Amino acid sequence: MTAPHVDSGRPGVLIILTTAPDAGEGERIAGRLLEEGLIACANIVPRVVSLYRWEGELRRDEEVLVIMKTTASRVSQLVTRTEELHPYEVPEVLVHEVAGGAARYLNWVEQQCR
């Protein structure tokens, strides 16, 4: 059995993180982005606790984490569209470069976001 090919990284594949108030809202945002071809897929991670300062007040909220995979060619439009779809006044939208991974998966992400 041969080992799977590991790609040492591609400048074109990115991970985008955002939070949402609940799973339904996270799925709504991710579903729209999928329909529009801006992401290849999304994972919804339930029950993350967010601690932050908002309008001078310390806050604690339970949210969901939405992890999305996209390409560099789509990221600008994805960030803008996420902000448009998001219910928060200032949504978290963070872009992370992928350092490496399974070549077949990275190829799949690129194909889905064309």
Summary of the structure (lengths in Angstrom):
residues: 114
radius of gyration: 15.5
end to end distance: 32.3
largest distance: 58.3
contacts: 311
relative contact order: 0.32
helix: 32%
strand: 39%
